[in-house]
Amino acid sequence: MPSDIKDLLLNLFFVISLPLIFHFLFEKRFRGIANKQLFTVVCALSIITVVFNPVEFDDGIMYDLRQIPIWLGSLYGGPISSAILITTLLLVRSFFGGDGIVIAMIISVLQLVIVFFFWRRFLNLNTSQKVLTATALTFMSSTGSILLLKFLYDYDTDISITVKYVLVQTIGMTVMSYLFETLTQNIYLREELLRSEKMKVVSHLASSISHEVRNPLTVVRGFIQLLYQEEVPWAKQRDYLKVSMDEIDRADKIIRDYLTFAKPAPEQSACLNLATEIEHSVNVVMPLANLHGVSINMKLFTEYVVGDSAQVQQCIINILKNSIEAMANGGTLDITMNRLNLYHFQIEIADTGTGMSEEQVRRLGEPYFTTKGVKGTGLGMMVVFRIIEALNGSIHVESELNKGTKMIITFSKNYAGSISHEQLTKHVQI
């Protein structure tokens, strides 16, 4: 490859690399034309880079690919961005002097006029039209510079050099504008997909909660209607009222589960001894364990987390209940705390139940996903994942069908948050 072509391609690399690097590093802030100021700065840096690294051919004329960042920044940024970029070019170009400064001024004025009248129409074009338009404008401005050099100063430029210069700059603009459009569209499509997923989650949650709340309310309404009947024995009335209260409590629990999942953070943070919270949770589920013939073994030690006691207990109870219900014919539930190092510890909750497939493990914690069929809503594990996330912990699930499931919860020894040093010291001393 001739050295002049190599130099032009190196110049093209400078032109393309800066916008692409900024596009990846500052994707959320960049977002194509969403941040015109940042985009203008990127194009200005690209102009400065190529002007200070020109390509010199045998005819003694210095060439650079300034037209690419100027047109790119002007067409997407608008007249103000165009004026800033042109001013940057003329200031930098003035350091070199020579006849080229006059040509740069003439081309720049024409560019500014075109951008002023055509900018908004350009933004409404589709991707193919934008690429073709940007390529055509770059070709015309590059060719125009060569023609002005010929007619104003009677320079006899080599036709092969002219073709190389115009061709590389035009192809570079085609590639750059296409990449820019593609990357920008990918960002918008990804954000649209995230919005769609969020709406899908909300839809599933609404459907699940509506179904689960409506069932107990229907039961309550039916028993209230029975109470309106004449000559209902008092014993029957008490049974009806008890069932109604139980169903209301069930509806309340579903709503609380949903609210726990939706809350951004615990309402009342405190320094909690996890061993104490686990023991309390085990006492709550012990009647259910006895009913299923499940024995619970614990190996605990003192370790602290900052969080809301009710939510931590709810998280542990949900896991324990799922484990117990997975052992309908009895089994063993082991709860073990392990110190990993000075900064991390784990809680392992292992059962000998029915287990889960790899697909079920991957979907665990998703809205509306449950392994219990019509008996479950999927809200319980969503709450678990949300609370553990709020505690700055992580959860890992290991399971095998017909052999059991192990849930491993990892916490960092972090007492930061709303708990003061005095409160923590007092808590630990007690």
C-alpha positions in Angstrom: 0.0 0.0 0.0 1.4 3.4 -1.0 2.5 5.6 2.0 0.1 8.4 1.0 -2.8 6.1 1.3 -1.6 4.9 4.6 -1.4 8.4 5.8 -4.9 9.2 4.7 -6.2 6.0 6.3 -4.5 7.1 9.6 -6.1 10.4 9.3 -9.4 8.6 8.8 -8.8 6.6 11.9 -8.4 9.8 13.9 -11.7 11.1 12.5 -13.7 7.9 13.2 -12.1 6.8 16.5 -13.0 9.8 18.7 -16.8 9.8 18.1 -16.9 6.1 18.5 -14.9 6.1 21.7 -17.2 8.7 23.2 -20.2 6.9 21.9 -19.3 3.8 23.9 -17.9 5.5 27.0 -20.7 8.0 27.5 -23.5 6.0 25.9 -26.3 7.1 28.3 -25.3 10.7 28.2 -24.3 10.7 24.5 -27.4 9.0 22.9 -26.7 10.3 19.4 -27.9 13.9 19.1 -29.6 13.9 22.5 -26.6 15.7 24.0 -25.6 18.3 21.3 -23.0 19.9 23.5 -21.1 16.7 24.1 -21.4 15.8 20.5 -20.1 19.2 19.4 -17.1 18.9 21.7 -16.3 15.4 20.3 -16.4 16.7 16.7 -14.3 19.7 17.6 -11.6 17.5 19.1 -11.7 15.4 15.9 -11.2 18.5 13.8 -8.2 19.6 15.9 -6.7 16.2 15.7 -6.8 15.9 11.9 -5.8 19.5 11.2 -2.6 19.0 13.3 -2.0 15.7 11.6 -2.3 16.5 7.8 -1.2 14.3 4.9 1.4 15.7 2.5 1.5 14.4 -1.1 4.2 15.0 -3.7 2.5 18.2 -5.0 3.4 20.0 -1.7 -0.2 20.5 -0.6 -1.4 19.5 2.9 -4.6 17.4 3.0 -6.8 16.4 5.9 -10.3 14.9 6.4 -11.8 17.8 8.3 -15.0 17.6 6.2 -16.2 14.4 8.0 -16.4 15.8 11.6 -17.7 19.2 10.3 -20.6 17.7 8.4 -21.4 15.1 11.0 -21.5 17.6 13.8 -23.3 20.2 11.8 -26.0 18.0 10.3 -26.8 16.4 13.7 -26.1 19.3 15.9 -27.6 22.2 14.0 -26.5 25.7 13.1 -25.0 26.5 16.5 -22.9 23.4 16.5 -21.9 24.1 13.0 -20.8 27.7 13.9 -18.7 26.3 16.8 -17.1 23.7 14.6 -16.3 26.1 11.8 -14.9 28.6 14.3 -12.7 25.9 15.8 -11.5 24.9 12.3 -10.6 28.5 11.3 -8.8 29.2 14.5 -6.7 26.0 14.3 -6.1 26.5 10.6 -4.9 30.0 11.1 -1.8 28.7 12.9 -0.6 27.2 9.6 -1.3 30.2 7.3 -1.0 29.8 3.6 -3.6 30.1 0.8 -5.7 27.3 2.2 -7.2 29.5 4.9 -9.2 31.5 2.3 -10.5 28.3 0.8 -11.5 27.0 4.3 -13.4 30.3 4.9 -15.3 30.0 1.6 -16.3 26.4 2.1 -17.2 27.0 5.8 -19.6 29.8 4.9 -21.3 27.6 2.3 -21.5 24.8 4.9 -23.1 27.1 7.5 -25.7 28.3 5.0 -26.6 24.8 3.9 -26.9 23.6 7.5 -29.1 26.6 8.5 -31.7 25.8 5.8 -31.4 22.0 5.6 -30.7 20.9 9.2 -34.2 20.2 10.4 -35.2 18.4 7.1 -32.1 16.3 7.5 -33.1 15.0 10.9 -36.5 13.8 9.5 -34.8 11.6 6.9 -34.5 7.9 7.3 -31.2 6.2 7.9 -30.4 5.5 4.2 -31.3 9.0 3.2 -29.2 10.5 6.0 -26.2 8.4 5.0 -26.6 9.3 1.3 -27.1 13.0 2.1 -24.0 13.2 4.4 -21.9 11.4 1.8 -23.0 13.7 -1.0 -22.3 16.8 1.0 -18.9 15.6 1.9 -18.1 14.7 -1.7 -19.2 18.2 -2.9 -17.2 20.1 -0.2 -14.1 18.0 -0.8 -14.3 18.4 -4.5 -15.1 22.1 -4.1 -11.9 22.6 -2.1 -9.9 21.1 -4.9 -11.6 23.2 -7.5 -11.2 26.4 -5.6 -7.5 25.6 -5.2 -7.3 25.3 -8.9 -9.3 28.4 -10.0 -8.1 30.8 -7.2 -4.4 29.9 -7.1 -3.9 27.9 -10.3 -2.5 24.9 -8.5 -2.1 21.9 -10.7 -3.0 19.0 -8.4 -2.3 15.5 -9.5 -5.5 13.8 -10.6 -4.6 10.6 -8.7 -4.0 12.6 -5.5 -7.3 14.3 -5.9 -9.2 11.0 -6.4 -7.5 9.5 -3.4 -8.3 12.5 -1.2 -11.9 12.8 -2.3 -12.5 9.1 -2.4 -11.1 8.4 1.1 -13.0 11.3 2.6 -16.3 10.3 0.9 -16.1 6.7 1.8 -15.1 7.6 5.4 -18.2 9.8 5.7 -20.3 6.9 4.4 -18.9 4.6 7.0 -19.0 7.1 9.8 -22.6 8.2 9.2 -23.8 4.6 8.9 -22.0 3.6 12.1 -23.4 6.6 13.9 -26.9 5.9 12.8 -26.7 2.2 13.6 -25.2 2.8 17.1 -27.8 5.5 17.9 -30.7 3.3 16.8 -29.4 0.4 18.8 -29.4 2.6 21.9 -33.0 3.7 21.3 -34.1 0.1 20.5 -32.5 -1.2 23.7 -34.3 1.5 25.7 -37.6 0.7 24.0 -37.0 -3.0 24.8 -36.4 -2.1 28.5 -39.6 0.0 28.6 -41.5 -2.9 27.0 -40.2 -5.3 29.5 -41.1 -3.0 32.4 -44.6 -2.7 31.0 -44.8 -6.5 30.6 -43.7 -6.9 34.3 -46.4 -4.4 35.4 -49.0 -6.2 33.4 -48.1 -9.6 34.8 -48.0 -8.2 38.4 -51.4 -6.6 37.9 -52.9 -9.8 36.5 -51.4 -11.9 39.3 -52.4 -9.6 42.1 -55.9 -9.1 40.6 -56.4 -12.8 40.4 -55.0 -13.6 43.9 -56.9 -10.8 45.6 -60.2 -11.4 43.9 -60.3 -15.1 45.1 -60.3 -14.3 48.9 -62.6 -11.4 48.3 -65.1 -13.7 46.5 -65.0 -16.1 49.4 -65.6 -13.3 51.9 -68.5 -12.0 49.9 -70.0 -15.5 49.8 -69.8 -16.0 53.5 -71.3 -12.5 54.2 -74.2 -13.4 52.0 -74.7 -16.6 54.0 -74.7 -14.6 57.2 -77.7 -12.6 55.8 -79.8 -15.8 55.8 -82.2 -16.3 58.6 -81.6 -18.8 61.5 -77.9 -19.3 60.9 -76.6 -21.0 64.1 -74.1 -19.1 66.1 -71.4 -21.8 65.6 -71.8 -21.5 61.9 -71.6 -17.7 62.1 -68.3 -18.0 64.0 -66.9 -20.5 61.3 -68.0 -18.1 58.5 -66.4 -15.1 60.2 -63.2 -17.0 60.9 -62.9 -18.1 57.3 -63.6 -14.6 56.1 -60.9 -13.2 58.4 -58.4 -15.7 57.1 -59.2 -14.8 53.5 -58.8 -11.1 54.3 -55.4 -11.8 55.9 -54.4 -13.7 52.8 -55.3 -10.8 50.5 -53.4 -8.5 52.9 -50.3 -10.7 52.6 -50.4 -10.6 48.8 -50.7 -6.8 48.8 -47.8 -6.6 51.4 -45.7 -8.9 49.2 -46.2 -6.6 46.2 -45.5 -3.5 48.2 -42.3 -5.0 49.5 -41.2 -5.8 46.0 -42.0 -2.2 44.9 -40.4 -0.4 47.8 -37.1 1.2 46.8 -35.5 0.7 50.2 -36.3 -0.4 53.8 -38.5 2.0 55.7 -36.7 1.6 59.1 -33.1 0.5 59.0 -31.4 -1.0 62.0 -28.4 -3.1 62.8 -29.7 -6.6 62.9 -28.3 -9.8 64.3 -29.0 -12.3 61.4 -28.8 -15.3 63.7 -31.6 -13.8 65.8 -33.7 -13.0 62.7 -33.3 -16.5 61.3 -34.3 -18.1 64.7 -37.4 -16.0 64.8 -38.3 -16.9 61.2 -37.8 -20.6 62.0 -40.1 -20.4 64.9 -42.8 -18.9 62.6 -42.6 -21.7 60.1 -42.1 -24.5 62.6 -45.9 -25.5 62.7 -45.8 -25.8 58.8 -42.6 -27.9 59.1 -44.2 -30.2 61.6 -47.2 -30.6 59.4 -45.0 -31.7 56.5 -42.8 -33.9 58.6 -39.7 -31.7 58.0 -36.9 -31.4 60.5 -34.9 -28.2 60.6 -31.2 -28.0 61.6 -29.4 -24.8 62.2 -25.8 -23.8 62.5 -25.6 -20.1 63.2 -23.3 -17.5 64.6 -23.5 -13.8 65.3 -23.2 -11.5 62.2 -24.9 -8.2 61.5 -26.6 -6.5 58.5 -28.2 -3.1 58.2 -31.9 -3.4 57.2 -35.5 -3.6 58.2 -36.3 -6.4 60.6 -39.7 -7.2 59.2 -38.5 -7.4 55.7 -35.5 -9.5 56.6 -37.8 -11.9 58.4 -40.2 -11.9 55.5 -37.4 -12.8 53.1 -36.2 -15.7 55.2 -39.7 -16.9 55.9 -40.5 -16.9 52.2 -37.5 -19.1 51.5 -38.2 -21.5 54.3 -41.8 -21.9 53.3 -40.9 -22.7 49.7 -38.3 -25.2 51.0 -40.8 -26.9 53.3 -43.6 -27.0 50.7 -41.1 -28.6 48.3 -40.9 -31.5 50.8 -44.5 -32.7 50.9 -43.5 -36.2 52.1 -41.0 -35.0 54.7 -37.3 -34.2 54.6 -34.5 -32.2 56.1 -34.0 -28.4 56.0 -30.5 -27.2 56.9 -29.7 -23.6 57.6 -26.0 -22.9 57.9 -24.0 -19.7 58.2 -20.4 -19.6 56.8 -17.6 -17.0 57.1 -15.9 -16.7 53.7 -13.3 -14.1 54.8 -12.9 -11.0 56.8 -15.4 -9.1 54.6 -18.0 -11.6 53.5 -20.3 -14.3 55.0 -23.0 -16.6 53.6 -26.3 -18.2 54.6 -27.0 -21.6 53.0 -30.6 -22.9 53.1 -30.7 -26.4 51.7 -33.6 -28.8 51.5 -34.2 -32.3 50.2 -37.3 -31.5 48.2 -38.4 -31.9 44.6 -35.8 -29.5 43.3 -35.9 -27.5 40.1 -34.7 -27.8 36.5 -32.0 -25.5 35.1 -34.7 -23.5 33.3 -36.7 -23.1 36.5 -33.6 -21.9 38.4 -32.9 -19.3 35.7 -36.4 -17.9 35.9 -36.6 -17.9 39.7 -37.5 -14.5 40.9 -39.2 -13.4 37.7 -42.6 -11.8 37.9 -45.5 -14.2 37.6 -43.2 -17.3 37.5 -43.9 -20.0 40.1 -43.2 -23.7 40.4 -46.4 -24.2 42.4 -48.9 -24.1 39.6 -52.2 -22.5 40.4 -51.2 -22.4 44.1 -48.5 -19.8 43.7 -48.1 -16.3 42.3 -44.4 -15.9 42.0 -44.5 -12.8 44.3 -42.8 -14.6 47.2 -39.4 -15.1 45.5 -39.6 -11.7 43.8 -39.8 -10.2 47.4 -36.8 -12.4 48.4 -34.6 -11.1 45.5 -35.7 -7.5 46.1 -35.0 -7.6 49.9 -31.6 -9.2 49.4 -30.7 -6.6 46.8 -31.7 -3.8 49.2 -29.4 -5.4 51.8 -26.5 -5.2 49.2 -26.4 -9.0 49.1 -26.6 -11.6 46.3 -28.3 -14.9 46.0 -27.2 -18.0 44.1 -29.4 -21.0 43.6 -28.3 -24.6 43.1 -30.9 -27.2 42.5 -31.4 -30.7 41.0 -34.6 -32.4 40.2 -35.7 -34.9 42.9 -32.6 -34.2 45.0 -33.3 -30.8 46.5 -32.4 -27.1 46.4 -29.7 -25.0 48.0 -30.0 -21.2 48.2 -26.8 -19.4 49.0 -27.1 -15.8 50.2 -23.9 -13.8 50.4 -23.5 -10.6 52.4 -20.7 -8.0 52.8 -19.8 -6.9 56.3 -21.0 -3.4 55.7 -22.5 -1.3 58.4 -23.0 1.8 56.3 -26.3 3.5 56.0 -28.5 5.3 58.4 -26.9 3.6 61.5 -24.4 5.7 63.4 -21.2 4.3 64.9 -22.6 4.8 68.4 -25.7 2.8 67.6 -23.7 0.0 66.1 -21.3 -0.1 69.1 -24.2 -0.2 71.5 -25.9 -3.0 69.4 -22.8 -5.1 69.3 -22.0 -4.7 73.0 -25.5 -5.8 74.0 
